[in-house]
Amino acid sequence: MKRLQGKTALISGAAKGMGAAEARIFAEEGAQVIVADIDDAGASAVAKDIEDAGGRATAVHLDVSDAASWQTAIAEGHKAFGNINVLVNNAGILLMKPVQDTTESDWDKIFSINAKGVFLGTKAVLENMKAAGGGSIINISSIYGLVGAPSAAAYQATKGAVRLLTKSAAVDYAEFNIRVNSIHPGVIRTAMTEDILGDPDVEKAMLGTTIMQRAGQPEEVARAVLFLASDDASFMTGSEMVVDGGYTAQ
Ligand SMILES: NC(=O)c1ccc[n+]([C@@H]2O[C@H](COP(=O)([O-])OP(=O)(O)OC[C@H]3O[C@@H](n4cnc5c(N)ncnc54)[C@H](O)[C@@H]3O)[C@@H](O)[C@H]2O)c1
């Protein structure tokens, strides 16, 4: 039995990086995947790859910062594959600036995607999950939502917000059999970090206290997301799972 057989999953920011890895692994495990992203061409390419490999996927346009866009994306996904059982709030952007260099517009923009996007997604999927008899929401926070780091003030604030929004939603929706957990990836090799990890000195600084002394691959996070999405994690809600090569262990 595949681990997500019969389940429908919507993954935001699934056109590349960790979201795309989650989409592929979820499909291999039997899920019908709604590949949602602001990048329509990228989302369509991921959905096509999945279908070509024998899986089931559809691409939908989604701007996570826009409530109306969530309504449309969920309606389209529902039309294709029925009630949504799993939501991965994965879409996010990075901003490496300390407080004094962060403008108000930087702050508002990153909050609208990384924090408000998770709030809007959770709100938009609730009726669907209730109708399905329950579900699993996985919010992608970061090690930067747990501990401080240089020059990432606004980003860290958004990821800290996601950590506690996760616990709040876990408390409120347990009665509907909806589990809500956060994942805290360490430094992962994706488009988001390719510039930083391209320079060996910067990479060493960025890896910081990572015990394993390497960046992670998107699939190494996607496997943890798969676990939380599946019924294997049936007694887990409100938890924070680090997938960080030991960054936060010391
Ligand atoms: N890469 C890392 O080292 C790392 C570490 C910890 C946490 N994270 C978090 O993991 C998540 C995925 O990161 P990634 O490294 O795969 O990034 P990525 O840049 O490779 O991919 C992010 C995806 O999100 C999409 N996106 C951006 N804004 C959007 C919006 N408004 N609406 C819908 N989609 C939007 C992009 O088009 C892209 O496809 C993010 O939330 C990120 O903050 C990343």
The ligand as an ORCA input file, in Angstrom:
! r2SCAN-3c Opt
* xyz 0 1
  N      16.264     26.482      0.646
  C      16.478     26.553      1.955
  O      17.632     26.485      2.414
  C      15.314     26.685      2.914
  C      15.567     26.472      4.274
  C      14.515     26.556      5.185
  C      13.249     26.848      4.736
  N      13.014     27.063      3.402
  C      11.642     27.331      3.003
  O      11.197     26.269      2.181
  C      10.209     26.733      1.259
  C      10.601     26.333     -0.147
  O      11.860     26.936     -0.432
  P      12.762     26.544     -1.697
  O      14.158     26.617     -1.222
  O      12.261     25.304     -2.330
  O      12.492     27.828     -2.610
  P      12.487     28.033     -4.200
  O      12.816     29.471     -4.392
  O      13.312     26.997     -4.881
  O      10.961     27.776     -4.577
  C       9.932     28.574     -4.053
  C       8.688     28.458     -4.924
  O       7.686     29.325     -4.353
  C       7.047     30.002     -5.413
  N       6.434     31.256     -4.937
  C       7.067     32.389     -4.540
  N       6.154     33.323     -4.229
  C       4.930     32.759     -4.417
  C       3.596     33.222     -4.258
  N       3.334     34.483     -3.878
  N       2.583     32.372     -4.507
  C       2.837     31.110     -4.927
  N       4.068     30.621     -5.121
  C       5.100     31.442     -4.862
  C       8.158     30.250     -6.433
  O       7.623     30.538     -7.727
  C       8.924     28.923     -6.374
  O       8.394     27.977     -7.280
  C      10.111     28.239      1.494
  O       9.033     28.520      2.357
  C      11.433     28.565      2.168
  O      11.355     29.731      2.937
  C      14.021     27.001      2.487
*
